[in-house]
């Protein structure tokens, strides 16, 4: 059996006393000594930092780059301007998920960010679609490090460390510059339902970033356990739990990422047209995630400088769906167990419902 890979911050996680588990082919911190509940509260009330360098990153360049990504993803890349990001999905011919992803548009390239556990499958699927397209595809996952800085204090933490005006970066936009003397691009995105940023940098530089961000009076280190309870509470889907190769975006409550009329024949288009025409017989996911709303600076609420959207609670509710689909879930140490195949927790949710999270 192949040994799990390690992120560039593995030794730091060990030194901090993190509980390490196999996840997505990596040995990752599920929690630190303070525990999942404390990490969850730190992100909701202050700021936390996650090492998510296990995520996969694919770079697409060349003259046909936009048309190519239009074909392999279901959202509309043509709607993006340089400096914008987009939530999307890579689909099968049956219209089901190969994976969900983020698409970033630069002046000269696009980047797809995918889940670690499906990275190899995603890469093979994308390469198979190249055919005669004039594009260059690069898997830059191993050379890319990624930290997620999440919570209402994220902007205040980053601002003194960079000359980039982070307060002016709208939601689902990004800017390039140095943070703590590390060249990176700063994306106002996240997987927690809070305001925050994701910092992409060279793998060899993420330790310097971490040391500048994490510590007393700064951010709390947070692991996969809190990441999962936070995304559950915000109503975000997880591949392998809520979406997979048997579920379409319509069945997952993610119909807004499907742009049937975008003018490009993307993989899964015919199947999704048929499903939309026939009607979705059942919803397979218990929450709805609505499209991120990007608003002008003058629409920002007082006291939340730089936050794109209305007050944080309202933005979380909007992302989780108007029907209040986000669960107020909080996992405790007592109901966590680690087995040989990975980690598995039972998360206690509203109305005494239990949800297993992988």
Secondary structure, 3 states (H helix, E strand, C coil): CCCCECCCCHHHHHHCCCEEEEECCEEEEEECCCCHHHHHHHHHHCCEEEECCCCEEEEEECCCHHHHHHHHCCCCHHHCCCCEEEEEEEECCCCEEEEEEEEEECCCEEEEEECCCCHHHHHHHHHHCCCCCCCEEEECCCCEEEEEEECCCHHHHHHCCECCCHHHCCCCEEEEEEECCEEEEEECCCCCCCCEEEEEEEHHHHHHHHHHHECCCCEEEECHHHHHHHHHHHCCCCECCCECCCCECCCCCCHHHCCCCCCCCCCCHHHHHHHHHHCCCCCCCCCCCCCCCCCCHHHCCCCCCCCCCCCHHHHHHHHHCCCCCCCCCCCCHHHEEEECCEEEEEEEEHHHEEEEEC
